């Protein structure tokens, strides 16, 4: 089973996690897309999404990037950044943590200029 683990989006506590199966085997892209769908669907369209959605989207983005689903990972991460900017502004510490996680996803996708 695949589980998303995300703590509140606080700069000093922001953590993303992925629980692999008991053997430590990475999950396929299809499994990851299915497992992260509920969080992504709920948080991508919710107009009043809070930092809990941003944390869930970033956790989903990290997991998606790990499975090679970089386009979906980027969409989730960009939505998380938008939520944090709306809630706290573009220069808030929590927003910059989320923006940094987006940068990591872009780097992993080989998109170095962004």
Residue pairs with C-beta under 8 A, 6 or more apart in sequence:
1 19
1 21
2 18
2 19
2 20
2 21
2 27
2 31
2 32
2 35
2 63
3 18
3 19
4 17
4 18
4 35
4 36
4 39
4 56
4 59
4 60
4 63
5 15
5 16
5 17
5 18
5 19
5 59
6 15
6 16
6 17
6 55
6 56
6 58
6 59
7 13
7 14
7 15
7 55
8 14
8 51
8 52
8 55
9 51
9 52
9 54
9 55
9 58
9 84
9 94
9 97
9 98
10 94
11 93
11 94
11 96
11 97
14 55
14 58
14 94
14 97
14 98
14 101
16 58
16 59
16 62
16 101
17 59
18 59
18 62
18 63
18 66
20 26
20 27
21 27
26 66
26 67
27 35
27 67
28 67
29 67
29 68
29 69
31 67
32 63
32 64
32 66
32 67
32 69
33 64
33 67
33 69
33 72
35 63
36 60
36 63
36 64
36 72
36 76
39 53
39 56
39 57
39 59
39 60
40 57
40 60
40 72
40 75
40 76
42 53
43 49
43 53
43 54
43 56
43 57
43 79
43 80
43 83
44 57
44 75
44 76
44 79
46 53
49 83
50 83
50 87
51 83
51 84
51 87
51 94
53 80
53 83
54 80
54 81
54 83
54 84
54 87
54 98
55 80
57 76
57 77
57 79
57 80
57 83
58 76
58 77
58 80
58 98
58 101
60 73
60 76
61 72
61 73
61 74
61 76
61 77
61 80
61 101
61 102
61 105
62 73
62 101
62 105
64 70
64 72
64 73
64 76
65 73
65 104
65 105
65 108
65 109
70 105
70 108
70 109
73 105
73 109
74 102
74 105
74 106
74 109
77 98
77 101
77 102
77 105
78 102
80 98
80 101
80 102
81 95
81 98
81 99
81 102
84 92
84 94
84 95
84 98
84 99
85 95
88 94
88 95
89 95
103 114
106 112
106 114
